[in-house]
Amino acid sequence: MNPRAGKSKGIVDSSRLSGPEKAAVVLLALGEDHAGVWRQLDEEEIKVISQAMAGLGQVTAGVVEDLLVEFVSGMGGGNITGSIELTQRLLASIMPGEKVDTLMEEIRGPAGRTMWDKLGNVNEAVLANYLKNEYPQTVAVVLSKIKSEHAARVLTCLPEDFALECVTRMLRMEPVQREILDKIEQTLRTEFMSNLARTSKRDSHEMMADIFNAFDRQTETRFITALEERNREAAERIRALMFVFEDLSKLDPGGVQTLLRSVEKDQLALALKGASDALRDMFFSNMSERAAKIMREDMETMGPVRLREVEQAQMSMVQAAKDLANKGEIVLVGAGGDDDELVY
């Protein structure tokens, strides 16, 4: 629970408020009739105070009076409530509509407080697809402002010659002037981020591929077979997007070893019981001779096992591989992948 608030009384202690929150209370108390006060603030101050205001919630009359002692005689001192809607209405009275929309998008948006934070949450392939049409110098500036891990992933998605040119520009780059940064941010906001929802909308076939991946083998086969009878094209597209246990054969030795360190030995033994000979050999070849021998012996002494247990162990390994891929520790290529080589 918020330490500044009571169970249902809202904010009751002004000493617990930050500077921006105190300013937000004052401006809320002044209301729209005195919105001209906002004109005395620069854009960054407006942004910080607006963010504080939007998340303020209810503020008791006592706190309002504490913060507005010099104005108490001229005010009613009633409770006020900070909200997204009220913040937007106040800003609209002092700023152009376009700027208000941009600022409120940053306040509402879960993707980050700044443009660079937001870019860090954009899929690297989507971002690279946009940046490949920009000047290398512009791309160099953008990549220098986002996290290095994300910049690395974006570079790998760009055409090689273009990526190398961007790297060269980054090596020679001087400190970027504020006006240039502002211009790049504005361009990203109007030409990229505004269209991002449409650009990065998740494909329905991709969503269904994830769902099919979560099925047990029997259910998956039943649905795919039924779908093929109704819509063969959709079934083939889903099948191509699915990542299944046998696709682990496309990992290189480094990826296999990373995965082996993340999987329990008993689960690995169960999963390999139902694997093809080629996939078994691939895993064994990436173990030490002693570890491979012990694993084979464990599988032999295990005896017959239920198919469901094998499938669950294989699904567990696939999920472990996906988790590692999400962390950037390995790269996965599914049935529909075009890459012949994986780089770690």
C-alpha positions as CSV (number, residue, x, y, z in Angstrom):
1,M,0.0,0.0,0.0
2,N,1.2,3.5,-0.7
3,P,2.8,4.9,2.5
4,R,1.5,8.3,1.7
5,A,-2.1,7.3,1.9
6,G,-4.6,5.9,4.3
7,K,-6.8,3.0,3.5
8,S,-9.5,5.1,1.8
9,K,-8.6,8.7,2.6
10,G,-6.1,9.4,-0.2
11,I,-2.9,11.3,0.3
12,V,-2.9,12.6,3.9
13,D,0.7,13.7,4.5
14,S,2.2,16.4,2.4
15,S,5.8,15.7,3.7
16,R,5.7,12.4,1.8
17,L,5.2,14.0,-1.6
18,S,8.0,14.6,-4.0
19,G,8.6,18.0,-5.5
20,P,6.8,17.3,-8.8
21,E,3.8,15.9,-6.9
22,K,3.6,19.0,-4.7
23,A,3.7,21.1,-7.8
24,A,1.0,18.9,-9.3
25,V,-1.3,19.5,-6.3
26,V,-0.8,23.2,-6.5
27,L,-1.6,23.3,-10.2
28,L,-4.7,21.1,-9.7
29,A,-5.9,23.3,-6.9
30,L,-5.5,26.4,-9.1
31,G,-7.5,24.7,-11.8
32,E,-8.2,25.6,-15.4
33,D,-8.9,29.3,-14.6
34,H,-5.3,29.8,-13.7
35,A,-3.8,27.5,-16.3
36,G,-1.6,30.3,-17.5
37,V,0.9,29.3,-14.7
38,W,1.9,26.4,-16.9
39,R,3.3,28.8,-19.5
40,Q,6.0,29.7,-17.0
41,L,7.3,26.1,-17.1
42,D,9.6,24.6,-19.7
43,E,8.6,21.5,-21.6
44,E,10.6,19.1,-19.5
45,E,9.1,20.6,-16.3
46,I,5.6,20.2,-17.8
47,K,6.3,16.6,-18.6
48,V,7.6,15.7,-15.1
49,I,4.7,17.5,-13.4
50,S,2.1,16.0,-15.8
51,Q,3.4,12.5,-15.1
52,A,3.1,13.1,-11.3
53,M,-0.3,14.6,-11.7
54,A,-1.7,11.8,-13.8
55,G,-0.8,9.2,-11.0
56,L,-1.6,11.4,-8.0
57,G,-5.0,10.1,-7.1
58,Q,-7.1,11.7,-4.3
59,V,-5.5,14.4,-2.1
60,T,-7.2,15.4,1.1
61,A,-8.1,19.0,1.9
62,G,-5.5,19.1,4.7
63,V,-2.7,18.4,2.3
64,V,-4.0,21.0,-0.1
65,E,-4.1,23.6,2.7
66,D,-0.5,22.6,3.8
67,L,0.8,23.1,0.3
68,L,-1.1,26.3,-0.4
69,V,-0.8,28.1,2.9
70,E,-0.4,31.5,1.2
71,F,-3.5,30.9,-0.8
72,V,-5.8,29.3,1.8
73,S,-7.7,32.5,2.5
74,G,-8.8,32.6,-1.1
75,M,-9.6,28.9,-1.6
76,G,-12.3,26.5,-0.6
77,G,-9.8,23.8,0.3
78,G,-11.9,20.9,-0.9
79,N,-10.5,17.5,-1.9
80,I,-9.0,17.3,-5.4
81,T,-8.3,14.2,-7.6
82,G,-5.5,13.9,-10.1
83,S,-6.3,11.8,-13.2
84,I,-5.3,11.2,-16.8
85,E,-8.4,13.0,-18.0
86,L,-8.0,16.1,-15.9
87,T,-4.4,16.4,-16.7
88,Q,-5.1,16.2,-20.4
89,R,-7.8,18.9,-20.1
90,L,-5.5,21.3,-18.2
91,L,-2.7,20.8,-20.7
92,A,-5.1,21.4,-23.6
93,S,-5.7,24.9,-22.3
94,I,-2.1,25.9,-22.6
95,M,-0.5,23.7,-25.3
96,P,-1.2,22.9,-28.9
97,G,-3.3,19.7,-29.4
98,E,-0.5,17.8,-31.1
99,K,1.9,18.4,-28.2
100,V,-0.8,17.4,-25.7
101,D,-1.4,14.2,-27.5
102,T,2.3,13.4,-27.7
103,L,2.8,14.1,-24.0
104,M,-0.2,12.1,-22.9
105,E,0.9,9.2,-25.0
106,E,4.2,9.2,-23.1
107,I,2.3,9.4,-19.7
108,R,-0.1,6.6,-20.6
109,G,2.2,4.4,-22.5
110,P,3.7,1.3,-20.8
111,A,6.7,1.2,-23.2
112,G,8.8,3.8,-21.4
113,R,9.0,7.5,-20.3
114,T,11.1,8.7,-23.2
115,M,11.3,8.1,-26.9
116,W,14.5,6.1,-26.4
117,D,12.9,4.0,-23.7
118,K,10.0,3.3,-26.1
119,L,12.4,2.3,-28.9
120,G,14.0,-0.2,-26.5
121,N,10.7,-2.0,-26.3
122,V,10.2,-2.2,-30.1
123,N,11.1,-5.6,-31.8
124,E,14.5,-5.3,-33.4
125,A,13.3,-6.5,-36.8
126,V,10.5,-3.9,-36.8
127,L,12.9,-1.1,-35.8
128,A,15.5,-2.3,-38.3
129,N,12.9,-2.4,-41.1
130,Y,12.2,1.3,-40.5
131,L,15.8,2.4,-40.0
132,K,17.2,0.8,-43.1
133,N,15.5,3.6,-45.1
134,E,17.1,6.4,-43.1
135,Y,20.5,8.0,-43.4
136,P,23.3,6.1,-41.8
137,Q,24.1,9.1,-39.6
138,T,20.6,9.2,-38.3
139,V,20.7,5.5,-37.6
140,A,24.0,5.9,-35.8
141,V,22.4,8.5,-33.5
142,V,19.4,6.3,-32.8
143,L,21.5,3.2,-32.0
144,S,23.8,5.3,-29.7
145,K,20.7,6.3,-27.7
146,I,19.2,2.9,-27.0
147,K,20.6,0.1,-24.9
148,S,23.7,-1.6,-26.4
149,E,22.1,-5.1,-26.3
150,H,19.1,-3.9,-28.3
151,A,21.3,-1.9,-30.7
152,A,23.3,-5.1,-31.3
153,R,20.2,-7.0,-32.2
154,V,19.0,-4.2,-34.5
155,L,22.4,-4.1,-36.3
156,T,22.2,-7.8,-37.1
157,C,18.8,-7.2,-38.7
158,L,20.1,-4.5,-41.0
159,P,21.7,-5.2,-44.5
160,E,25.4,-5.9,-43.8
161,D,26.9,-3.0,-45.8
162,F,24.4,-0.5,-44.4
163,A,25.1,-1.8,-40.8
164,L,28.8,-1.5,-41.3
165,E,28.4,2.1,-42.5
166,C,26.3,2.9,-39.4
167,V,29.0,1.3,-37.1
168,T,31.6,3.5,-38.9
169,R,29.5,6.6,-38.3
170,M,29.0,5.7,-34.6
171,L,32.8,5.3,-34.2
172,R,33.4,8.9,-35.5
173,M,30.3,10.4,-33.9
174,E,30.7,13.8,-32.1
175,P,28.3,14.8,-29.3
176,V,24.9,15.4,-30.9
177,Q,23.3,18.9,-30.6
178,R,20.1,19.1,-28.8
179,E,18.2,20.5,-31.8
180,I,19.3,17.5,-33.9
181,L,18.2,15.1,-31.2
182,D,14.8,16.9,-31.0
183,K,14.3,16.7,-34.7
184,I,15.2,13.0,-34.8
185,E,12.8,12.3,-31.9
186,Q,10.0,14.2,-33.6
187,T,10.6,12.3,-36.8
188,L,10.5,9.0,-34.9
189,R,7.4,10.0,-33.1
190,T,5.4,11.1,-36.2
191,E,6.7,8.7,-38.8
192,F,7.4,5.6,-36.8
193,M,5.8,5.4,-33.4
194,S,2.4,6.7,-34.6
195,N,2.3,3.8,-37.1
196,L,3.9,1.2,-34.8
197,A,0.6,-0.3,-33.5
198,R,-0.4,-1.2,-37.1
199,T,3.2,-2.2,-38.2
200,S,3.8,-4.5,-35.3
201,K,0.3,-5.9,-34.9
202,R,0.8,-9.6,-34.1
203,D,-0.1,-11.9,-36.9
204,S,-3.0,-14.2,-36.1
205,H,-1.2,-17.2,-37.5
206,E,1.8,-16.5,-35.2
207,M,-0.6,-16.3,-32.2
208,M,-2.1,-19.7,-33.2
209,A,1.3,-21.2,-33.7
210,D,2.1,-20.4,-30.1
211,I,-1.2,-22.0,-29.0
212,F,-0.6,-25.1,-31.1
213,N,2.9,-25.3,-29.5
214,A,1.2,-25.6,-26.1
215,F,-1.0,-28.5,-27.2
216,D,0.1,-32.1,-26.5
217,R,1.1,-34.0,-29.6
218,Q,-2.2,-35.8,-30.1
219,T,-4.3,-32.6,-29.8
220,E,-1.9,-30.7,-32.0
221,T,-2.2,-33.3,-34.7
222,R,-5.9,-33.4,-34.5
223,F,-6.3,-29.7,-34.9
224,I,-3.8,-29.4,-37.7
225,T,-5.4,-32.2,-39.6
226,A,-8.9,-30.7,-39.2
227,L,-7.6,-27.3,-40.2
228,E,-5.9,-28.7,-43.3
229,E,-9.3,-30.0,-44.5
230,R,-10.8,-26.5,-44.1
231,N,-7.9,-24.2,-44.9
232,R,-4.7,-25.9,-46.1
233,E,-2.9,-22.6,-46.6
234,A,-3.6,-21.4,-43.0
235,A,-2.5,-24.8,-41.6
236,E,0.7,-24.8,-43.6
237,R,1.5,-21.2,-42.4
238,I,0.9,-22.2,-38.8
239,R,3.0,-25.3,-39.1
240,A,5.8,-23.2,-40.6
241,L,5.6,-20.8,-37.6
242,M,5.6,-23.5,-34.9
243,F,8.7,-24.3,-33.0
244,V,8.8,-28.0,-32.1
245,F,11.2,-30.3,-30.3
246,E,12.8,-31.5,-33.5
247,D,13.7,-27.9,-34.4
248,L,16.3,-28.0,-31.6
249,S,18.4,-29.9,-34.2
250,K,19.0,-26.4,-35.8
251,L,20.9,-25.1,-32.8
252,D,24.7,-24.9,-33.2
253,P,27.0,-26.5,-30.6
254,G,27.1,-23.3,-28.4
255,G,23.3,-23.1,-28.3
256,V,23.0,-26.8,-27.5
257,Q,25.4,-26.5,-24.6
258,T,23.6,-23.4,-23.3
259,L,20.3,-25.3,-23.4
260,L,21.8,-28.4,-21.7
261,R,22.9,-26.2,-18.7
262,S,19.3,-25.1,-18.3
263,V,17.6,-28.5,-18.4
264,E,17.3,-31.0,-15.6
265,K,19.0,-34.3,-16.4
266,D,15.9,-36.4,-15.7
267,Q,13.8,-34.2,-18.0
268,L,16.5,-34.4,-20.7
269,A,16.6,-38.2,-20.5
270,L,12.8,-38.4,-20.8
271,A,12.7,-36.0,-23.7
272,L,15.4,-37.9,-25.6
273,K,13.6,-41.2,-25.1
274,G,11.2,-40.0,-27.8
275,A,13.7,-38.1,-30.0
276,S,15.0,-39.1,-33.4
277,D,18.4,-40.9,-33.5
278,A,19.9,-37.8,-35.2
279,L,18.6,-35.4,-32.5
280,R,19.8,-37.8,-29.7
281,D,23.3,-38.0,-31.3
282,M,23.4,-34.2,-31.6
283,F,22.8,-33.8,-27.9
284,F,25.2,-36.6,-26.9
285,S,28.0,-35.1,-29.1
286,N,27.7,-31.8,-27.2
287,M,28.2,-33.6,-23.8
288,S,31.5,-34.9,-22.4
289,E,32.0,-38.6,-23.1
290,R,31.4,-39.5,-19.5
291,A,28.1,-37.4,-19.3
292,A,26.9,-38.9,-22.6
293,K,27.5,-42.5,-21.3
294,I,25.7,-41.8,-18.0
295,M,22.8,-40.3,-19.9
296,R,22.5,-43.3,-22.2
297,E,22.6,-45.7,-19.2
298,D,19.9,-43.6,-17.4
299,M,17.7,-43.9,-20.5
300,E,18.2,-47.6,-20.7
301,T,17.4,-48.2,-17.0
302,M,14.4,-46.0,-17.3
303,G,12.5,-48.7,-19.2
304,P,9.2,-48.0,-20.9
305,V,7.7,-44.6,-20.2
306,R,4.4,-43.0,-21.0
307,L,4.2,-41.0,-24.2
308,R,2.5,-38.2,-22.3
309,E,5.5,-37.9,-20.0
310,V,7.9,-37.8,-22.9
311,E,5.9,-35.1,-24.7
312,Q,5.7,-33.0,-21.5
313,A,9.5,-33.3,-21.1
314,Q,10.0,-32.2,-24.7
315,M,7.6,-29.3,-24.3
316,S,9.6,-28.3,-21.2
317,M,12.8,-28.3,-23.2
318,V,11.2,-26.2,-26.0
319,Q,10.0,-23.7,-23.4
320,A,13.4,-23.5,-21.9
321,A,14.9,-22.9,-25.3
322,K,12.3,-20.1,-25.9
323,D,13.1,-18.5,-22.6
324,L,16.8,-18.5,-23.5
325,A,16.0,-17.0,-26.9
326,N,14.0,-14.2,-25.3
327,K,17.0,-13.4,-23.1
328,G,19.2,-13.3,-26.2
329,E,21.4,-16.2,-25.1
330,I,20.5,-18.4,-28.0
331,V,18.8,-18.0,-31.4
332,L,16.0,-20.2,-32.5
333,V,15.0,-21.0,-36.1
334,G,11.7,-22.8,-36.5
335,A,10.3,-24.9,-39.3
336,G,9.8,-21.9,-41.5
337,G,13.1,-20.2,-40.8
338,D,15.4,-19.3,-43.7
339,D,18.6,-18.9,-41.8
340,D,21.2,-21.7,-42.3
341,E,23.6,-20.4,-39.7
342,L,23.1,-19.2,-36.1
343,V,25.3,-16.6,-34.5
344,Y,25.6,-16.2,-30.8
